[in-house]
Each structure stands twice: as C-alpha cells, then as structure tokens.
Amino acid sequence: MNAFKQRSPWLRYWDLYLMLLPAMLFIIVYKYVPMYGVIIAFKDFNIMKGIMGSSWIGFEHFRQLFMFDEFPRVVRNTIIISFMKLIFGFPAPIIIALLLNELMLKRFKRVVQTFTYIPHFISWVVVGGIVIDLLSPSSGIINKVIQSLGLEPIFFMSDGQWFRWILVFSDNWKEAGWGAIIYLAAILGINDELYQAARVDGASRLRQIWHVTLPCIRSTIVILLLLRIGNVFDAGFEQILVMYNAMVYEVADIIDTYVYRVGLGQMQFGLTTAAGLFKSVIGCGLLIMANWMARRMGEEGIF
C-alpha cells in the first residue's frame, strides 16, 4: 500500500487536492454550467417555453446585431476604453510595487501598501458616488478650486472629452494597489545575491531596478499582460454603469452596458446573448494570438 501511494500522485497529495476542490466546484458551477445558456444566441428564446422549447433560428441574432447602427459604436468604445486602461493602468501596479520595494522603513512601507490596496475592497457604487460628488459642477471640490481661479466650472461627468479619462483614473486608483501585490510577491522571490553582485559592480538603485528587478519579474509581467489582453473586451461594466449617463453614451456605452440595457430593457435575451458570445470569442482569439506571440519571443506563456 505504501508503494502504491508513492507511485500515485493522487494519493500522495490528497490533502492538496482536497483544498483545491472548493475552487474547482466554484469554477464548474459558476463558470462552466452557465455556458449552457449560450445556445440562446441561436434560438428565438421564449421565457414560457424555456431554452430547449424555443425554436432554432441559427445566426439570425448575429445578423441583426451587426446591422444595428449602435453596435459599431459600442464595439469602438469598448476597444478604446480597454486600451486606455491597458496603456495607463497596466504599468501602474508595476511602478507601485517597485516604489514600495525601495522603501527601507518597514512600518511606513506597510502603511503605504495598506492605503494603496484598500480601495480594491470598496464597491464601485461607493466609488462612483465619491467621483460624482468630487466632480459635481455645483458642489464638487474640484470645480470649487476651478472657480476660485476665476474659471468656469466643468461638467466632467457629462463631457465626452473628460469622461473616459475619469474612468481610467478612477480604475487606477481603485485597482493599482491590489495589482501591485502580485509583483511585490515576485520581487520578494528574487535572489538577494543578484543585488549584492550589482552593488559590487557599482550599480545604482535605478540600475538595480532596470537590470535585476525587472528582468527577474518579466515572466510575471508577461503572464498578467496576456490575461489582460484576453479580457480586453471587458472594459469595466460595473464602473461604467454606475458612472455614465445619457449625455456620454456616445463615448462610454460599451458592449456590456449595451447588452444590459437591451437585454433587460427590451427583453431581447437572444440578441444580447449573441453580443456576449461575440465578445467572448474575440477575447479568446486575442488571448491565443498574444500567447503565441509571447512564446515566439521566448516567454513561457500561459498554455
């Protein structure tokens, strides 16, 4: 029996697999089982008849979707907002992690780290209310400062030129500190002898970051970048739903908010399922392509 346990990894690591079981059940129940509902995109769905009782209509919903005047706009908005968050938001956790790693006072480092990742646990409903209050043209502190300088107040939340930047800034404020935890963990795993060798060679702190820290966490950066690219069509549904209004639909209405408004407002479940499936397929394709490019460049990738 002991020899069998040594040969079988399932029995040898049974406690680790037992710890993994709740996470696997969560993924199966909430991620894979709902995939059954994807077939609504190919049916004339009727609530009374149910999914199986509804008649098949093939790709009719996709044809209607692509013919809508609003659909190219929401796809364009989704891509623009996602890439703005990617360009300005992806480096932010890396920079925070590098700066925190350079702090010598451990107590001060813990305090700063705590203040940077606490916003992650605040609901977007609360964050949206804070942002709206701060940027209010009548009572917001930002516009109070602008008016004190003799300028006219700015309607930030209803101005398309400002709204996307507000989304990017508020998303960075909320999530950058939380994302830095992963990079800090990767930095702590770097062999200290590499820094000692760099200091012997006369490398400054900046040189140590550039030639030791960043190369050692490059694989972590690549993996997180691949995952971010795979979710490039997830532009932040909850954030935008809380903060946007009809005045900025032209620049802020994304696929998810469009699906929400049409699906629940007009009860077109098949059409909105088709839009969600379109988004998922494109995201999966981008992830595969980005992973292939990463492996071609010598990185491990995620599969």
C-alpha positions in Angstrom: 0.0 0.0 0.0 2.8 2.4 0.8 4.5 1.6 -2.5 1.2 2.4 -4.3 0.9 5.7 -2.5 4.4 6.6 -3.6 3.5 5.8 -7.2 0.2 7.6 -7.2 0.3 11.4 -7.0 -3.4 11.5 -6.3 -2.9 9.6 -3.0 0.4 11.3 -2.2 -1.1 14.8 -2.4 -4.7 14.1 -1.4 -4.7 17.0 1.1 -3.7 19.5 -1.6 -6.4 18.2 -4.0 -8.9 18.4 -1.2 -8.0 22.1 -0.7 -8.4 22.6 -4.4 -11.9 21.0 -4.5 -13.9 24.1 -3.4 -12.3 26.3 -6.0 -12.9 23.7 -8.7 -16.5 23.4 -7.7 -16.9 27.2 -7.8 -15.5 27.4 -11.3 -17.6 24.5 -12.6 -20.9 25.8 -11.0 -20.5 29.5 -11.8 -18.3 29.4 -15.0 -18.9 26.2 -16.9 -22.5 25.3 -16.1 -23.8 28.7 -17.3 -22.2 28.1 -20.7 -25.3 26.0 -21.4 -27.2 29.3 -21.8 -25.1 30.3 -24.8 -27.4 28.4 -27.1 -30.0 31.2 -26.5 -27.9 33.2 -29.1 -29.1 30.7 -31.7 -32.7 30.4 -30.7 -35.9 32.6 -30.7 -35.9 32.4 -27.0 -39.3 32.4 -25.2 -39.4 32.6 -21.4 -42.5 30.5 -21.2 -41.1 27.7 -23.5 -37.7 27.7 -21.9 -34.3 27.2 -23.7 -35.0 23.7 -25.1 -38.5 24.5 -26.1 -37.6 27.6 -28.1 -37.1 27.3 -31.8 -33.8 27.4 -33.6 -33.1 30.4 -35.8 -29.3 29.9 -36.4 -27.3 33.1 -36.8 -30.2 35.4 -37.2 -29.4 37.3 -33.9 -25.8 37.8 -35.1 -27.0 39.2 -38.4 -29.4 41.6 -36.6 -26.6 42.6 -34.2 -24.2 43.6 -36.9 -26.8 45.5 -38.7 -27.6 47.7 -35.7 -26.4 51.3 -36.0 -25.3 51.3 -32.3 -23.2 48.2 -32.4 -20.1 49.5 -34.2 -20.2 52.4 -31.7 -20.3 50.2 -28.6 -17.5 48.0 -30.0 -15.4 51.1 -30.7 -16.0 52.5 -27.3 -15.2 49.1 -25.7 -11.8 48.9 -27.5 -10.9 52.5 -26.9 -11.6 52.4 -23.1 -10.0 49.0 -22.7 -6.8 50.1 -24.4 -6.7 53.3 -22.5 -6.9 51.3 -19.3 -4.3 48.9 -20.6 -1.8 51.6 -21.6 -2.2 53.7 -18.5 -3.4 51.1 -16.0 -1.1 48.1 -16.6 2.2 49.8 -15.7 0.7 51.4 -12.6 0.9 48.3 -10.3 4.4 47.6 -11.5 5.5 51.1 -10.7 3.9 50.9 -7.2 5.5 47.6 -6.5 8.9 48.9 -7.5 8.5 52.0 -5.3 7.2 50.0 -2.3 10.2 47.6 -2.7 12.6 50.6 -2.4 11.2 51.8 0.9 13.5 51.0 3.7 11.2 51.7 6.7 9.1 48.5 7.0 6.4 50.1 9.1 6.0 53.0 6.7 6.0 50.5 3.8 3.1 48.5 5.4 1.1 51.7 5.9 1.6 52.8 2.3 0.8 49.4 0.9 -2.4 49.2 3.0 -3.6 52.6 1.8 -2.9 51.6 -1.8 -4.8 48.3 -1.9 -7.8 49.2 0.4 -9.7 50.9 -2.4 -10.0 47.5 -4.1 -12.5 46.4 -1.4 -14.7 49.5 -1.9 -17.7 48.9 -4.1 -17.9 50.7 -7.5 -21.3 52.1 -6.3 -19.4 53.9 -3.5 -16.5 54.9 -5.6 -18.9 56.2 -8.3 -20.7 58.3 -5.8 -17.5 59.7 -4.5 -16.3 60.6 -8.0 -19.6 62.2 -8.9 -19.6 64.3 -5.7 -16.0 65.4 -6.2 -16.6 66.4 -9.8 -20.1 68.0 -9.3 -20.2 71.3 -11.2 -22.1 73.0 -8.3 -20.7 71.5 -5.1 -17.7 69.4 -6.1 -14.4 70.3 -4.6 -12.6 70.1 -8.0 -14.9 72.7 -9.5 -14.7 74.8 -6.4 -11.0 75.1 -7.0 -11.5 75.9 -10.6 -14.0 78.6 -9.8 -11.6 80.1 -7.2 -9.1 80.5 -10.1 -11.7 82.6 -11.9 -12.6 79.9 -14.4 -16.0 78.4 -15.4 -17.0 75.1 -13.8 -16.5 72.0 -15.9 -19.3 69.4 -16.3 -16.9 66.5 -16.1 -19.5 63.7 -15.9 -21.4 64.8 -19.0 -18.5 65.9 -21.1 -17.3 63.1 -23.5 -13.8 64.6 -23.6 -13.3 64.1 -19.9 -15.4 61.0 -19.1 -13.0 58.4 -20.5 -10.1 59.8 -18.6 -12.2 59.8 -15.4 -12.8 56.1 -16.0 -9.1 55.4 -16.4 -8.1 57.5 -13.4 -10.7 56.0 -11.0 -9.9 52.5 -12.2 -6.2 53.0 -11.5 -6.9 54.5 -8.1 -9.1 51.5 -7.1 -7.1 48.6 -8.6 -3.5 49.5 -9.0 -2.5 48.9 -5.3 -4.2 45.5 -5.3 -2.4 44.5 -8.6 0.9 45.5 -7.1 0.7 42.7 -4.5 1.4 40.1 -7.2 4.5 42.0 -8.4 5.7 42.5 -4.8 5.5 38.8 -4.2 7.5 38.2 -7.4 10.1 40.7 -6.3 10.5 39.1 -2.9 11.4 35.8 -4.7 14.4 37.4 -6.3 17.8 36.1 -5.1 19.4 38.8 -3.0 22.8 37.7 -4.3 21.9 39.3 -7.6 21.5 42.7 -5.9 24.8 42.2 -4.0 26.6 41.5 -7.2 25.1 44.5 -8.8 26.2 46.7 -5.9 29.7 45.3 -6.1 29.7 46.3 -9.8 28.8 49.9 -8.7 25.1 49.8 -9.9 22.9 52.5 -8.5 19.4 51.8 -7.2 17.9 52.7 -10.5 20.3 50.4 -12.3 19.5 47.6 -10.0 15.8 48.0 -10.8 16.4 48.1 -14.5 19.0 45.3 -14.8 17.9 43.0 -11.9 14.4 43.5 -10.7 12.6 44.0 -14.0 14.3 41.1 -15.8 13.5 38.8 -12.8 9.8 39.6 -12.8 9.5 39.7 -16.6 7.7 36.3 -16.7 5.1 37.6 -14.2 4.6 40.7 -16.2 4.1 38.8 -19.4 1.5 36.4 -17.9 -0.5 39.2 -16.4 -0.3 41.1 -19.7 -1.6 38.1 -21.6 -4.5 37.7 -19.2 -5.2 41.5 -19.5 -5.3 41.2 -23.3 -7.6 38.2 -23.1 -10.0 40.5 -21.2 -9.6 43.5 -23.4 -13.3 43.5 -24.2 -14.2 43.7 -20.5 -13.9 47.5 -20.2 -15.5 47.7 -16.8 -19.2 47.1 -16.8 -20.0 47.9 -13.2 -17.8 51.1 -13.2 -19.4 52.5 -16.3 -22.9 51.5 -15.4 -22.6 53.4 -12.1 -20.9 56.5 -13.5 -22.2 57.1 -17.0 -25.4 58.8 -18.2 -27.3 59.5 -21.4 -25.1 62.5 -22.2 -22.0 60.3 -22.6 -23.5 57.3 -24.3 -21.6 58.3 -27.5 -18.2 57.7 -25.9 -19.0 55.5 -22.9 -21.6 52.9 -24.0 -19.7 49.6 -24.2 -20.8 46.1 -25.2 -21.7 45.1 -21.6 -23.8 48.1 -20.9 -25.5 47.8 -24.3 -26.3 44.2 -23.5 -27.6 45.2 -20.1 -29.9 48.0 -21.5 -31.2 46.0 -24.5 -31.4 42.6 -22.7 -33.3 43.8 -19.6 -34.9 46.9 -21.0 -36.3 45.4 -24.3 -36.3 41.7 -23.2 -34.2 40.7 -26.2 -32.3 37.9 -24.5 -31.2 36.1 -27.7 -29.8 39.3 -29.2 -27.8 40.2 -26.1 -26.5 36.6 -25.6 -25.2 36.8 -29.2 -23.4 40.1 -28.3 -21.9 38.5 -25.2 -20.8 35.4 -27.2 -19.2 37.7 -29.8 -17.2 39.5 -27.1 -16.1 36.2 -25.6 -14.9 34.7 -28.9 -13.0 37.8 -29.8 -11.3 37.9 -26.4 -10.4 34.2 -26.6 -8.9 34.8 -30.1 -6.8 37.8 -28.8 -5.6 35.7 -25.9 -4.5 32.8 -28.2 -2.7 35.3 -30.5 -1.0 37.1 -27.7 0.1 33.8 -26.1 1.6 32.7 -29.4 3.5 36.0 -29.8 4.8 35.7 -26.2 6.1 32.1 -26.9 7.7 33.3 -30.1 9.6 35.9 -28.1 10.9 33.2 -25.7 8.5 33.6 -22.9 6.5 30.7 -21.4 3.0 32.0 -21.9 0.0 30.6 -20.1 -0.5 27.5 -22.2 
